[in-house]
Amino acid sequence: MLALLARRLAAGVAVVLGVVTLTFFLLHLAPGDPARRLLGATATDQQLVVARHTLGLDRPLPVQYAAWLGATLRGDWGVSIATGRPAAALLSAAWPATAILVALSLALSYIAGLVIGAVQSERSGSRTDTALSVGTVTLYALPGYWLALMLVVVFTYWARILPAFGAAGFDSDDLTGLAALADRLRHLALPLATLTLIGIGGTARFVRGAMLDVRSSPFVITARAKGVAPRAVTFRHVLRNALIPVVTLLGLSLPALFSGAVFVEAVFAWPGVGRVLVEAVLARDYPVVMAATTVSAILVVLGNLAADLLAAWLDPRLRHEDTAG
Amino acid sequence: MKRLFDDRRAAFGAVVLALVAAAAIAAPIVTNGHPDLQGDVVATRFLPPLATDVRGAFHALGTDRFGRDVWTRLVYGGRVSLAVGVLAVLLSVVIGVAVGAAAGFYRGAIGAALLAATDFALALPRVVLLLLLAALWQPSAALVIVVLGLTGWMTIARLVHGEVRGLSARPFVEGAVALGMPRVRVLARHIIPNALTPVIVAAALGIGNAIMLEAGLSFLGLGVQPPTASWGNMIASGRDTLVNAPWVAAAPGVVLVLVVIACTLLGDAVRDALDPGKETGEERRA
């Protein structure tokens, strides 16, 4: 178990390092000049040279890379070129919003997806199964930003019951206690519903497939032949074994979920990491893009690692395979 | 093949894709007028679906804020969206098959390096990469194709790698090698053709995904640029007029969803037909 952990950690560090290196060079080699963005169209060449020098952008690229890497490792994430605020402050202000959105939608979509997939696999081939399949494939095919817009049309413009933009109302500073909480929840409703509905489609389809796979294994047939009640077979034998690929999917779907959040945050003006990243990329705000990429790469790697460990804990066979191989 | 024809999912998927593709190809016939055509903007903008404008032109899906016919833009946008999806997946398939086959056939250092590169690319957050690449160069349909192709080959490479390794140990391959056939020809003539079935399934699922991502990038303004219509930038422009003209954003979204469902169902059906007695889960979403 420890050897597995050490090997995965080493691989994870390599991936994070690779991602940030790739991003750094892509970002700096691509056209677009942050100094010009900062000073605007009227800046003289002299001013641009000075600005580039102050920002350290006139040094050779490998030197800039080494300087950036060193500073980041020491915990210095740099200062945003566009806003002048520390990149770390921008991100730490943004990340709770994304974390709440992603964690809640992940939990809700997995619970719903597990239940739907389990019901479908138990009644495989029935009308219920077909109807649910039509529903889940439709949810799976929905683009997040479009579903988001349609929910806004229905719940904000037609029914006029839910707000469509931001994480809190304009008057949120004057609200206290329960009223403030209710305001937050109302703003959370549509972004959360969007991400959750889309997540349910993929999860339910995957769970159904995984459970059908397990259902045809010899030990399930044996359990049924022994006369174990169907419900007990589903939960004690099938679901438990089907959880292994599902947990792996959980780790793998973190980057997908983050990408979904990027689009959904763009639609709902949700003040999260995705929005910070999009704005920083458009403004060529190098330090912020790098900081956001580093954080998201670390989160993705940690998510995969957690999923691997969880799968190894659920399935003793994986532990042995990994230490032996 | 018979299994496939009996499958209702395959029938639905094939019919939807055929209709959409036919409409896109026959765009000048099934629409009247140019997709970017603006008439008298004030008189013809925001006409609801099934309306007839002052000049007597019928608008089945209404008009947008510039008075452009939504149906016409939808059909011409379909040309762009479908072409981008298909070409991007084609690029992914070429790279994926090349990398996967080489990794499976040349064991040792080359194979290990290629596999490590694949795993690394798989671990990259795709949308972050897409955002970077698409935002850093001048947005265009060609850039979207390249970006989607370059970030979508990994699953295919892994599938092909597994198949090739399995096939390399089969008697007919050993036979070809024993007869003195050059290794590259064995790979090209005997192994790769036999390893392509899972690639077809992955490609079908990938096209739906690529169309959806293209629309996403265009939606953020990083993809196909207006006035050229694509489903994504139609949704984006409809976003600004959601209150008074929700159909502008709704119509391309509905078609997009139908096409993605069709690709997914067709992919599922092909997989089940090729692999009888077994139904598996699906590829993860990129």
Boltz contact constraints between the chains, C-beta under 6 A:
constraints:
  - contact:
      token1: [A, 15]
      token2: [B, 123]
      max_distance: 6.0
  - contact:
      token1: [A, 18]
      token2: [B, 120]
      max_distance: 6.0
  - contact:
      token1: [A, 19]
      token2: [B, 124]
      max_distance: 6.0
  - contact:
      token1: [A, 26]
      token2: [B, 132]
      max_distance: 6.0
  - contact:
      token1: [A, 30]
      token2: [B, 136]
      max_distance: 6.0
  - contact:
      token1: [A, 137]
      token2: [B, 261]
      max_distance: 6.0
  - contact:
      token1: [A, 137]
      token2: [B, 264]
      max_distance: 6.0
  - contact:
      token1: [A, 141]
      token2: [B, 257]
      max_distance: 6.0
  - contact:
      token1: [A, 141]
      token2: [B, 260]
      max_distance: 6.0
  - contact:
      token1: [A, 141]
      token2: [B, 261]
      max_distance: 6.0
  - contact:
      token1: [A, 142]
      token2: [B, 257]
      max_distance: 6.0
  - contact:
      token1: [A, 143]
      token2: [B, 212]
      max_distance: 6.0
  - contact:
      token1: [A, 143]
      token2: [B, 215]
      max_distance: 6.0
  - contact:
      token1: [A, 145]
      token2: [B, 219]
      max_distance: 6.0
  - contact:
      token1: [A, 146]
      token2: [B, 235]
      max_distance: 6.0
  - contact:
      token1: [A, 146]
      token2: [B, 253]
      max_distance: 6.0
  - contact:
      token1: [A, 149]
      token2: [B, 239]
      max_distance: 6.0
  - contact:
      token1: [A, 149]
      token2: [B, 249]
      max_distance: 6.0
  - contact:
      token1: [A, 153]
      token2: [B, 242]
      max_distance: 6.0
  - contact:
      token1: [A, 153]
      token2: [B, 246]
      max_distance: 6.0
  - contact:
      token1: [A, 157]
      token2: [B, 243]
      max_distance: 6.0
  - contact:
      token1: [A, 202]
      token2: [B, 285]
      max_distance: 6.0
  - contact:
      token1: [A, 205]
      token2: [B, 282]
      max_distance: 6.0
  - contact:
      token1: [A, 206]
      token2: [B, 281]
      max_distance: 6.0
  - contact:
      token1: [A, 209]
      token2: [B, 280]
      max_distance: 6.0
  - contact:
      token1: [A, 209]
      token2: [B, 281]
      max_distance: 6.0
  - contact:
      token1: [A, 210]
      token2: [B, 281]
      max_distance: 6.0
  - contact:
      token1: [A, 212]
      token2: [B, 279]
      max_distance: 6.0
  - contact:
      token1: [A, 252]
      token2: [B, 284]
      max_distance: 6.0
  - contact:
      token1: [A, 255]
      token2: [B, 125]
      max_distance: 6.0
  - contact:
      token1: [A, 256]
      token2: [B, 285]
      max_distance: 6.0
  - contact:
      token1: [A, 259]
      token2: [B, 127]
      max_distance: 6.0
  - contact:
      token1: [A, 262]
      token2: [B, 127]
      max_distance: 6.0
  - contact:
      token1: [A, 263]
      token2: [B, 216]
      max_distance: 6.0
  - contact:
      token1: [A, 281]
      token2: [B, 131]
      max_distance: 6.0
  - contact:
      token1: [A, 281]
      token2: [B, 135]
      max_distance: 6.0
  - contact:
      token1: [A, 282]
      token2: [B, 135]
      max_distance: 6.0
  - contact:
      token1: [A, 293]
      token2: [B, 128]
      max_distance: 6.0
  - contact:
      token1: [A, 296]
      token2: [B, 125]
      max_distance: 6.0
  - contact:
      token1: [A, 300]
      token2: [B, 125]
      max_distance: 6.0
